Amino acid sequence: MTSRPVAEGLFVQGAEGPRLIGGRRKIDGRFVFPMPQGAEGDGCDPVELKPQGRLWSYTVQRFRPKPPFNGPGDDRSFQPYAVGYVELEGQVIVESRLIIDDFASLAIGMPMALTTEVFRRDADGADILTYAFRPA
C-alpha cells in the first residue's frame, strides 16, 4: 500500500526512522518548526531536527476537533487521544499527537521518541501519514 506525508517537507523517513524538517534562521540561528515557506523560508536553512526529546506539557483531546479537521470518523467513532509539546533540547518545542494507551502514565519530562502514524486514507486508499511522539 502506498503512503505519503500529510504535508510535503514536514518530515523525512530515513533508515534510522523519521526526522522532522525544521529551519534554522540565518539571521540568528534560532530553530523553527515547521520549515517556513516562501519569503520567510528564504531566511532559513532546512535542518533535520532531533528524533528524541522530553515531554514539556500535554492534555487529552476528548472530543472530535471542529472543521477544518479532516481526520477519519465522526463524533460517534471518535476516540480520545493525547496531544502535547515535546522539547527537542537545544532546538525547538514541537506540538504533536502523543501515542500512548494509558493517559495516566504521561509525565512532564518523560523521554519521547518521534514516530509516524496513519492520520487518514485518501480517496485512492493511500495512507496519509503524520508525525507523532511516543514514550522512548
CNS distance restraints for C-alpha pairs under 8 A (distance, minus, plus):
assign (resid   1 and name CA) (resid 125 and name CA) 7.97 0.50 0.50
assign (resid   1 and name CA) (resid 126 and name CA) 6.50 0.50 0.50
assign (resid   1 and name CA) (resid 127 and name CA) 7.56 0.50 0.50
assign (resid   2 and name CA) (resid 126 and name CA) 5.07 0.50 0.50
assign (resid   2 and name CA) (resid 127 and name CA) 6.36 0.50 0.50
assign (resid   3 and name CA) (resid 126 and name CA) 5.15 0.50 0.50
assign (resid   3 and name CA) (resid 127 and name CA) 4.43 0.50 0.50
assign (resid   3 and name CA) (resid 128 and name CA) 5.77 0.50 0.50
assign (resid   3 and name CA) (resid 129 and name CA) 6.79 0.50 0.50
assign (resid   4 and name CA) (resid 126 and name CA) 7.32 0.50 0.50
assign (resid   4 and name CA) (resid 127 and name CA) 6.44 0.50 0.50
assign (resid   4 and name CA) (resid 128 and name CA) 5.25 0.50 0.50
assign (resid   4 and name CA) (resid 129 and name CA) 5.92 0.50 0.50
assign (resid   5 and name CA) (resid  10 and name CA) 7.42 0.50 0.50
assign (resid   5 and name CA) (resid  11 and name CA) 7.58 0.50 0.50
assign (resid   5 and name CA) (resid 128 and name CA) 5.56 0.50 0.50
assign (resid   5 and name CA) (resid 129 and name CA) 4.62 0.50 0.50
assign (resid   5 and name CA) (resid 130 and name CA) 5.99 0.50 0.50
assign (resid   6 and name CA) (resid  10 and name CA) 7.98 0.50 0.50
assign (resid   6 and name CA) (resid 119 and name CA) 7.79 0.50 0.50
assign (resid   6 and name CA) (resid 128 and name CA) 5.46 0.50 0.50
assign (resid   6 and name CA) (resid 129 and name CA) 5.53 0.50 0.50
assign (resid   6 and name CA) (resid 130 and name CA) 5.64 0.50 0.50
assign (resid   9 and name CA) (resid  21 and name CA) 6.52 0.50 0.50
assign (resid   9 and name CA) (resid  35 and name CA) 7.55 0.50 0.50
assign (resid  10 and name CA) (resid  20 and name CA) 6.02 0.50 0.50
assign (resid  10 and name CA) (resid  21 and name CA) 5.50 0.50 0.50
assign (resid  10 and name CA) (resid  22 and name CA) 7.84 0.50 0.50
assign (resid  10 and name CA) (resid  34 and name CA) 6.47 0.50 0.50
assign (resid  10 and name CA) (resid  35 and name CA) 7.42 0.50 0.50
assign (resid  11 and name CA) (resid  18 and name CA) 6.57 0.50 0.50
assign (resid  11 and name CA) (resid  19 and name CA) 5.44 0.50 0.50
assign (resid  11 and name CA) (resid  20 and name CA) 4.17 0.50 0.50
assign (resid  11 and name CA) (resid  21 and name CA) 5.13 0.50 0.50
assign (resid  11 and name CA) (resid 131 and name CA) 7.55 0.50 0.50
assign (resid  12 and name CA) (resid  18 and name CA) 5.52 0.50 0.50
assign (resid  12 and name CA) (resid  19 and name CA) 5.42 0.50 0.50
assign (resid  12 and name CA) (resid  20 and name CA) 6.52 0.50 0.50
assign (resid  12 and name CA) (resid  21 and name CA) 7.18 0.50 0.50
assign (resid  13 and name CA) (resid  17 and name CA) 5.68 0.50 0.50
assign (resid  13 and name CA) (resid  18 and name CA) 4.29 0.50 0.50
assign (resid  13 and name CA) (resid  19 and name CA) 6.52 0.50 0.50
assign (resid  14 and name CA) (resid  18 and name CA) 5.77 0.50 0.50
assign (resid  14 and name CA) (resid  19 and name CA) 7.44 0.50 0.50
assign (resid  17 and name CA) (resid 115 and name CA) 7.31 0.50 0.50
assign (resid  18 and name CA) (resid  51 and name CA) 7.23 0.50 0.50
assign (resid  18 and name CA) (resid 114 and name CA) 6.77 0.50 0.50
assign (resid  18 and name CA) (resid 115 and name CA) 6.21 0.50 0.50
assign (resid  18 and name CA) (resid 116 and name CA) 7.11 0.50 0.50
assign (resid  19 and name CA) (resid  48 and name CA) 5.81 0.50 0.50
assign (resid  19 and name CA) (resid  49 and name CA) 6.10 0.50 0.50
assign (resid  19 and name CA) (resid  50 and name CA) 6.93 0.50 0.50
assign (resid  19 and name CA) (resid  51 and name CA) 5.77 0.50 0.50
assign (resid  19 and name CA) (resid 114 and name CA) 7.32 0.50 0.50
assign (resid  20 and name CA) (resid  34 and name CA) 7.93 0.50 0.50
assign (resid  20 and name CA) (resid  48 and name CA) 5.75 0.50 0.50
assign (resid  20 and name CA) (resid  49 and name CA) 5.40 0.50 0.50
assign (resid  20 and name CA) (resid  50 and name CA) 7.65 0.50 0.50
assign (resid  20 and name CA) (resid  51 and name CA) 7.45 0.50 0.50
assign (resid  20 and name CA) (resid 131 and name CA) 7.93 0.50 0.50
assign (resid  21 and name CA) (resid  33 and name CA) 7.20 0.50 0.50
assign (resid  21 and name CA) (resid  34 and name CA) 6.49 0.50 0.50
assign (resid  21 and name CA) (resid  35 and name CA) 6.15 0.50 0.50
assign (resid  21 and name CA) (resid  46 and name CA) 6.56 0.50 0.50
assign (resid  21 and name CA) (resid  47 and name CA) 5.70 0.50 0.50
assign (resid  21 and name CA) (resid  48 and name CA) 4.78 0.50 0.50
assign (resid  21 and name CA) (resid  49 and name CA) 6.06 0.50 0.50
assign (resid  22 and name CA) (resid  31 and name CA) 6.85 0.50 0.50
assign (resid  22 and name CA) (resid  32 and name CA) 5.61 0.50 0.50
assign (resid  22 and name CA) (resid  33 and name CA) 4.55 0.50 0.50
assign (resid  22 and name CA) (resid  34 and name CA) 4.97 0.50 0.50
assign (resid  22 and name CA) (resid  35 and name CA) 4.36 0.50 0.50
assign (resid  22 and name CA) (resid  36 and name CA) 7.94 0.50 0.50
assign (resid  22 and name CA) (resid  46 and name CA) 5.84 0.50 0.50
assign (resid  22 and name CA) (resid  47 and name CA) 5.33 0.50 0.50
assign (resid  22 and name CA) (resid  48 and name CA) 6.20 0.50 0.50
assign (resid  22 and name CA) (resid  49 and name CA) 6.20 0.50 0.50
assign (resid  23 and name CA) (resid  31 and name CA) 5.60 0.50 0.50
assign (resid  23 and name CA) (resid  32 and name CA) 5.18 0.50 0.50
assign (resid  23 and name CA) (resid  33 and name CA) 6.40 0.50 0.50
assign (resid  23 and name CA) (resid  34 and name CA) 7.03 0.50 0.50
assign (resid  23 and name CA) (resid  35 and name CA) 4.70 0.50 0.50
assign (resid  23 and name CA) (resid  36 and name CA) 6.95 0.50 0.50
assign (resid  23 and name CA) (resid  41 and name CA) 7.78 0.50 0.50
assign (resid  23 and name CA) (resid  44 and name CA) 5.32 0.50 0.50
assign (resid  23 and name CA) (resid  45 and name CA) 5.34 0.50 0.50
assign (resid  23 and name CA) (resid  46 and name CA) 4.48 0.50 0.50
assign (resid  23 and name CA) (resid  47 and name CA) 5.47 0.50 0.50
assign (resid  24 and name CA) (resid  29 and name CA) 5.38 0.50 0.50
assign (resid  24 and name CA) (resid  30 and name CA) 5.49 0.50 0.50
assign (resid  24 and name CA) (resid  31 and name CA) 4.47 0.50 0.50
assign (resid  24 and name CA) (resid  32 and name CA) 6.34 0.50 0.50
assign (resid  24 and name CA) (resid  44 and name CA) 5.13 0.50 0.50
assign (resid  24 and name CA) (resid  45 and name CA) 5.19 0.50 0.50
assign (resid  24 and name CA) (resid  46 and name CA) 6.42 0.50 0.50
assign (resid  24 and name CA) (resid  47 and name CA) 6.66 0.50 0.50
assign (resid  25 and name CA) (resid  29 and name CA) 4.88 0.50 0.50
assign (resid  25 and name CA) (resid  30 and name CA) 5.32 0.50 0.50
assign (resid  25 and name CA) (resid  31 and name CA) 6.34 0.50 0.50
assign (resid  25 and name CA) (resid  32 and name CA) 7.54 0.50 0.50
assign (resid  25 and name CA) (resid  43 and name CA) 5.84 0.50 0.50
assign (resid  25 and name CA) (resid  44 and name CA) 4.27 0.50 0.50
assign (resid  25 and name CA) (resid  45 and name CA) 6.49 0.50 0.50
assign (resid  26 and name CA) (resid  30 and name CA) 8.00 0.50 0.50
assign (resid  26 and name CA) (resid  43 and name CA) 5.66 0.50 0.50
assign (resid  26 and name CA) (resid  44 and name CA) 5.36 0.50 0.50
assign (resid  26 and name CA) (resid  45 and name CA) 6.77 0.50 0.50
assign (resid  27 and name CA) (resid  43 and name CA) 7.30 0.50 0.50
assign (resid  30 and name CA) (resid  91 and name CA) 7.59 0.50 0.50
assign (resid  31 and name CA) (resid  91 and name CA) 5.51 0.50 0.50
assign (resid  31 and name CA) (resid  92 and name CA) 5.95 0.50 0.50
assign (resid  32 and name CA) (resid  36 and name CA) 7.80 0.50 0.50
assign (resid  32 and name CA) (resid  91 and name CA) 7.89 0.50 0.50
assign (resid  32 and name CA) (resid  92 and name CA) 6.43 0.50 0.50
assign (resid  33 and name CA) (resid  92 and name CA) 7.24 0.50 0.50
assign (resid  33 and name CA) (resid  94 and name CA) 7.06 0.50 0.50
assign (resid  35 and name CA) (resid  41 and name CA) 6.73 0.50 0.50
assign (resid  35 and name CA) (resid  44 and name CA) 7.75 0.50 0.50
assign (resid  35 and name CA) (resid  46 and name CA) 6.56 0.50 0.50
assign (resid  36 and name CA) (resid  40 and name CA) 5.79 0.50 0.50
assign (resid  36 and name CA) (resid  41 and name CA) 4.38 0.50 0.50
assign (resid  36 and name CA) (resid  44 and name CA) 7.52 0.50 0.50
assign (resid  37 and name CA) (resid  41 and name CA) 4.44 0.50 0.50
assign (resid  37 and name CA) (resid  42 and name CA) 7.55 0.50 0.50
assign (resid  38 and name CA) (resid  42 and name CA) 6.54 0.50 0.50
assign (resid  39 and name CA) (resid  43 and name CA) 7.14 0.50 0.50
assign (resid  40 and name CA) (resid  44 and name CA) 7.25 0.50 0.50
assign (resid  41 and name CA) (resid  45 and name CA) 7.75 0.50 0.50
assign (resid  49 and name CA) (resid  88 and name CA) 7.62 0.50 0.50
assign (resid  49 and name CA) (resid  91 and name CA) 7.42 0.50 0.50
assign (resid  50 and name CA) (resid  88 and name CA) 6.17 0.50 0.50
assign (resid  51 and name CA) (resid  88 and name CA) 7.83 0.50 0.50
assign (resid  51 and name CA) (resid 113 and name CA) 5.91 0.50 0.50
assign (resid  51 and name CA) (resid 114 and name CA) 5.13 0.50 0.50
assign (resid  52 and name CA) (resid  88 and name CA) 6.52 0.50 0.50
assign (resid  52 and name CA) (resid 111 and name CA) 7.21 0.50 0.50
assign (resid  52 and name CA) (resid 112 and name CA) 5.65 0.50 0.50
assign (resid  52 and name CA) (resid 113 and name CA) 4.45 0.50 0.50
assign (resid  52 and name CA) (resid 114 and name CA) 6.08 0.50 0.50
assign (resid  52 and name CA) (resid 136 and name CA) 7.75 0.50 0.50
assign (resid  53 and name CA) (resid  86 and name CA) 5.98 0.50 0.50
assign (resid  53 and name CA) (resid  87 and name CA) 5.31 0.50 0.50
assign (resid  53 and name CA) (resid  88 and name CA) 4.52 0.50 0.50
assign (resid  53 and name CA) (resid  89 and name CA) 6.39 0.50 0.50
assign (resid  53 and name CA) (resid 111 and name CA) 5.81 0.50 0.50
assign (resid  53 and name CA) (resid 112 and name CA) 5.24 0.50 0.50
assign (resid  53 and name CA) (resid 113 and name CA) 6.49 0.50 0.50
assign (resid  54 and name CA) (resid  86 and name CA) 5.43 0.50 0.50
assign (resid  54 and name CA) (resid  87 and name CA) 5.29 0.50 0.50
assign (resid  54 and name CA) (resid  88 and name CA) 6.85 0.50 0.50
assign (resid  54 and name CA) (resid  89 and name CA) 7.91 0.50 0.50
assign (resid  54 and name CA) (resid 108 and name CA) 7.62 0.50 0.50
assign (resid  54 and name CA) (resid 109 and name CA) 5.07 0.50 0.50
assign (resid  54 and name CA) (resid 110 and name CA) 5.36 0.50 0.50
assign (resid  54 and name CA) (resid 111 and name CA) 4.51 0.50 0.50
assign (resid  54 and name CA) (resid 112 and name CA) 5.40 0.50 0.50
assign (resid  55 and name CA) (resid  84 and name CA) 7.21 0.50 0.50
assign (resid  55 and name CA) (resid  85 and name CA) 6.13 0.50 0.50
assign (resid  55 and name CA) (resid  86 and name CA) 4.56 0.50 0.50
assign (resid  55 and name CA) (resid  87 and name CA) 6.33 0.50 0.50
assign (resid  55 and name CA) (resid 107 and name CA) 7.18 0.50 0.50
assign (resid  55 and name CA) (resid 108 and name CA) 5.23 0.50 0.50
assign (resid  55 and name CA) (resid 109 and name CA) 4.87 0.50 0.50
assign (resid  55 and name CA) (resid 110 and name CA) 5.41 0.50 0.50
assign (resid  55 and name CA) (resid 111 and name CA) 6.48 0.50 0.50
assign (resid  55 and name CA) (resid 112 and name CA) 6.43 0.50 0.50
assign (resid  56 and name CA) (resid  84 and name CA) 7.34 0.50 0.50
assign (resid  56 and name CA) (resid  85 and name CA) 5.30 0.50 0.50
assign (resid  56 and name CA) (resid  86 and name CA) 5.28 0.50 0.50
assign (resid  56 and name CA) (resid  87 and name CA) 5.88 0.50 0.50
assign (resid  56 and name CA) (resid  93 and name CA) 7.86 0.50 0.50
assign (resid  56 and name CA) (resid 108 and name CA) 5.59 0.50 0.50
assign (resid  56 and name CA) (resid 109 and name CA) 6.03 0.50 0.50
assign (resid  57 and name CA) (resid  84 and name CA) 5.41 0.50 0.50
assign (resid  57 and name CA) (resid  85 and name CA) 5.23 0.50 0.50
assign (resid  57 and name CA) (resid  86 and name CA) 7.29 0.50 0.50
assign (resid  57 and name CA) (resid 108 and name CA) 6.02 0.50 0.50
assign (resid  58 and name CA) (resid  82 and name CA) 6.98 0.50 0.50
assign (resid  58 and name CA) (resid  83 and name CA) 5.64 0.50 0.50
assign (resid  58 and name CA) (resid  84 and name CA) 3.78 0.50 0.50
assign (resid  58 and name CA) (resid  85 and name CA) 6.23 0.50 0.50
assign (resid  58 and name CA) (resid 108 and name CA) 7.84 0.50 0.50
assign (resid  59 and name CA) (resid  82 and name CA) 5.83 0.50 0.50
assign (resid  59 and name CA) (resid  83 and name CA) 5.64 0.50 0.50
assign (resid  59 and name CA) (resid  84 and name CA) 6.15 0.50 0.50
assign (resid  60 and name CA) (resid  80 and name CA) 6.72 0.50 0.50
assign (resid  60 and name CA) (resid  81 and name CA) 5.64 0.50 0.50
assign (resid  60 and name CA) (resid  82 and name CA) 4.29 0.50 0.50
assign (resid  60 and name CA) (resid  83 and name CA) 6.06 0.50 0.50
assign (resid  60 and name CA) (resid 103 and name CA) 7.58 0.50 0.50
assign (resid  61 and name CA) (resid  80 and name CA) 5.45 0.50 0.50
assign (resid  61 and name CA) (resid  81 and name CA) 5.38 0.50 0.50
assign (resid  61 and name CA) (resid  82 and name CA) 5.95 0.50 0.50
assign (resid  61 and name CA) (resid  83 and name CA) 6.86 0.50 0.50
assign (resid  62 and name CA) (resid  79 and name CA) 7.39 0.50 0.50
assign (resid  62 and name CA) (resid  80 and name CA) 4.56 0.50 0.50
assign (resid  62 and name CA) (resid  81 and name CA) 6.90 0.50 0.50
assign (resid  63 and name CA) (resid  75 and name CA) 7.51 0.50 0.50
assign (resid  63 and name CA) (resid  78 and name CA) 7.08 0.50 0.50
assign (resid  63 and name CA) (resid  79 and name CA) 7.88 0.50 0.50
assign (resid  63 and name CA) (resid  80 and name CA) 6.64 0.50 0.50
assign (resid  64 and name CA) (resid  74 and name CA) 7.44 0.50 0.50
assign (resid  64 and name CA) (resid  75 and name CA) 5.95 0.50 0.50
assign (resid  64 and name CA) (resid  78 and name CA) 6.00 0.50 0.50
assign (resid  65 and name CA) (resid  69 and name CA) 6.03 0.50 0.50
assign (resid  71 and name CA) (resid 119 and name CA) 6.43 0.50 0.50
assign (resid  71 and name CA) (resid 120 and name CA) 5.86 0.50 0.50
assign (resid  72 and name CA) (resid 119 and name CA) 7.51 0.50 0.50
assign (resid  72 and name CA) (resid 120 and name CA) 5.61 0.50 0.50
assign (resid  72 and name CA) (resid 121 and name CA) 7.95 0.50 0.50
assign (resid  73 and name CA) (resid  77 and name CA) 5.68 0.50 0.50
assign (resid  73 and name CA) (resid  78 and name CA) 6.38 0.50 0.50
assign (resid  74 and name CA) (resid  78 and name CA) 6.03 0.50 0.50
assign (resid  81 and name CA) (resid  97 and name CA) 7.46 0.50 0.50
assign (resid  81 and name CA) (resid  98 and name CA) 7.27 0.50 0.50
assign (resid  81 and name CA) (resid  99 and name CA) 7.74 0.50 0.50
assign (resid  82 and name CA) (resid  97 and name CA) 6.03 0.50 0.50
assign (resid  82 and name CA) (resid  98 and name CA) 5.12 0.50 0.50
assign (resid  82 and name CA) (resid  99 and name CA) 7.09 0.50 0.50
assign (resid  82 and name CA) (resid 100 and name CA) 7.36 0.50 0.50
assign (resid  82 and name CA) (resid 103 and name CA) 6.99 0.50 0.50
assign (resid  83 and name CA) (resid  95 and name CA) 7.38 0.50 0.50
assign (resid  83 and name CA) (resid  96 and name CA) 5.68 0.50 0.50
assign (resid  83 and name CA) (resid  97 and name CA) 4.31 0.50 0.50
assign (resid  83 and name CA) (resid  98 and name CA) 5.22 0.50 0.50
assign (resid  84 and name CA) (resid  95 and name CA) 5.67 0.50 0.50
assign (resid  84 and name CA) (resid  96 and name CA) 5.54 0.50 0.50
assign (resid  84 and name CA) (resid  97 and name CA) 6.37 0.50 0.50
assign (resid  84 and name CA) (resid  98 and name CA) 6.59 0.50 0.50
assign (resid  85 and name CA) (resid  93 and name CA) 6.13 0.50 0.50
assign (resid  85 and name CA) (resid  94 and name CA) 5.32 0.50 0.50
assign (resid  85 and name CA) (resid  95 and name CA) 4.41 0.50 0.50
assign (resid  85 and name CA) (resid  96 and name CA) 6.13 0.50 0.50
assign (resid  86 and name CA) (resid  93 and name CA) 5.44 0.50 0.50
assign (resid  86 and name CA) (resid  94 and name CA) 5.22 0.50 0.50
assign (resid  86 and name CA) (resid  95 and name CA) 6.47 0.50 0.50
assign (resid  86 and name CA) (resid  96 and name CA) 7.26 0.50 0.50
assign (resid  86 and name CA) (resid 112 and name CA) 7.34 0.50 0.50
assign (resid  86 and name CA) (resid 133 and name CA) 7.89 0.50 0.50
assign (resid  87 and name CA) (resid  91 and name CA) 7.78 0.50 0.50
assign (resid  87 and name CA) (resid  92 and name CA) 6.06 0.50 0.50
assign (resid  87 and name CA) (resid  93 and name CA) 4.21 0.50 0.50
assign (resid  87 and name CA) (resid  94 and name CA) 6.35 0.50 0.50
assign (resid  88 and name CA) (resid  92 and name CA) 5.45 0.50 0.50
assign (resid  88 and name CA) (resid  93 and name CA) 5.92 0.50 0.50
assign (resid  88 and name CA) (resid  94 and name CA) 7.49 0.50 0.50
assign (resid  96 and name CA) (resid 131 and name CA) 7.29 0.50 0.50
assign (resid  96 and name CA) (resid 132 and name CA) 5.52 0.50 0.50
assign (resid  96 and name CA) (resid 133 and name CA) 6.68 0.50 0.50
assign (resid  97 and name CA) (resid 131 and name CA) 7.58 0.50 0.50
assign (resid  97 and name CA) (resid 132 and name CA) 4.96 0.50 0.50
assign (resid  97 and name CA) (resid 133 and name CA) 6.50 0.50 0.50
assign (resid  98 and name CA) (resid 132 and name CA) 5.67 0.50 0.50
assign (resid  98 and name CA) (resid 133 and name CA) 5.00 0.50 0.50
assign (resid  98 and name CA) (resid 134 and name CA) 5.64 0.50 0.50
assign (resid  99 and name CA) (resid 132 and name CA) 6.66 0.50 0.50
assign (resid  99 and name CA) (resid 133 and name CA) 6.05 0.50 0.50
assign (resid  99 and name CA) (resid 134 and name CA) 4.79 0.50 0.50
assign (resid  99 and name CA) (resid 135 and name CA) 7.67 0.50 0.50
assign (resid 100 and name CA) (resid 134 and name CA) 6.37 0.50 0.50
assign (resid 100 and name CA) (resid 135 and name CA) 7.41 0.50 0.50
assign (resid 102 and name CA) (resid 106 and name CA) 7.61 0.50 0.50
assign (resid 106 and name CA) (resid 110 and name CA) 7.44 0.50 0.50
assign (resid 110 and name CA) (resid 135 and name CA) 7.17 0.50 0.50
assign (resid 111 and name CA) (resid 135 and name CA) 5.96 0.50 0.50
assign (resid 111 and name CA) (resid 136 and name CA) 5.36 0.50 0.50
assign (resid 112 and name CA) (resid 133 and name CA) 5.92 0.50 0.50
assign (resid 112 and name CA) (resid 134 and name CA) 5.38 0.50 0.50
assign (resid 112 and name CA) (resid 135 and name CA) 4.43 0.50 0.50
assign (resid 112 and name CA) (resid 136 and name CA) 4.66 0.50 0.50
assign (resid 113 and name CA) (resid 133 and name CA) 5.30 0.50 0.50
assign (resid 113 and name CA) (resid 134 and name CA) 5.43 0.50 0.50
assign (resid 113 and name CA) (resid 135 and name CA) 6.10 0.50 0.50
assign (resid 113 and name CA) (resid 136 and name CA) 5.03 0.50 0.50
assign (resid 114 and name CA) (resid 131 and name CA) 7.05 0.50 0.50
assign (resid 114 and name CA) (resid 132 and name CA) 5.93 0.50 0.50
assign (resid 114 and name CA) (resid 133 and name CA) 4.50 0.50 0.50
assign (resid 114 and name CA) (resid 134 and name CA) 6.60 0.50 0.50
assign (resid 115 and name CA) (resid 131 and name CA) 5.85 0.50 0.50
assign (resid 115 and name CA) (resid 132 and name CA) 5.36 0.50 0.50
assign (resid 115 and name CA) (resid 133 and name CA) 5.65 0.50 0.50
assign (resid 115 and name CA) (resid 134 and name CA) 7.02 0.50 0.50
assign (resid 116 and name CA) (resid 129 and name CA) 6.32 0.50 0.50
assign (resid 116 and name CA) (resid 130 and name CA) 5.56 0.50 0.50
assign (resid 116 and name CA) (resid 131 and name CA) 4.30 0.50 0.50
assign (resid 116 and name CA) (resid 132 and name CA) 5.53 0.50 0.50
assign (resid 116 and name CA) (resid 133 and name CA) 7.86 0.50 0.50
assign (resid 117 and name CA) (resid 129 and name CA) 5.47 0.50 0.50
assign (resid 117 and name CA) (resid 130 and name CA) 5.64 0.50 0.50
assign (resid 117 and name CA) (resid 131 and name CA) 6.30 0.50 0.50
assign (resid 117 and name CA) (resid 132 and name CA) 6.81 0.50 0.50
assign (resid 118 and name CA) (resid 127 and name CA) 5.96 0.50 0.50
assign (resid 118 and name CA) (resid 128 and name CA) 5.69 0.50 0.50
assign (resid 118 and name CA) (resid 129 and name CA) 4.53 0.50 0.50
assign (resid 118 and name CA) (resid 130 and name CA) 6.36 0.50 0.50
assign (resid 119 and name CA) (resid 127 and name CA) 7.50 0.50 0.50
assign (resid 119 and name CA) (resid 128 and name CA) 5.64 0.50 0.50
assign (resid 119 and name CA) (resid 129 and name CA) 5.41 0.50 0.50
assign (resid 119 and name CA) (resid 130 and name CA) 5.82 0.50 0.50
assign (resid 120 and name CA) (resid 127 and name CA) 6.18 0.50 0.50
assign (resid 120 and name CA) (resid 128 and name CA) 5.36 0.50 0.50
assign (resid 120 and name CA) (resid 129 and name CA) 7.36 0.50 0.50
assign (resid 121 and name CA) (resid 125 and name CA) 5.44 0.50 0.50
assign (resid 121 and name CA) (resid 126 and name CA) 5.41 0.50 0.50
assign (resid 121 and name CA) (resid 127 and name CA) 4.60 0.50 0.50
assign (resid 121 and name CA) (resid 128 and name CA) 5.49 0.50 0.50
assign (resid 122 and name CA) (resid 126 and name CA) 5.47 0.50 0.50
assign (resid 122 and name CA) (resid 127 and name CA) 6.64 0.50 0.50
assign (resid 122 and name CA) (resid 128 and name CA) 6.73 0.50 0.50
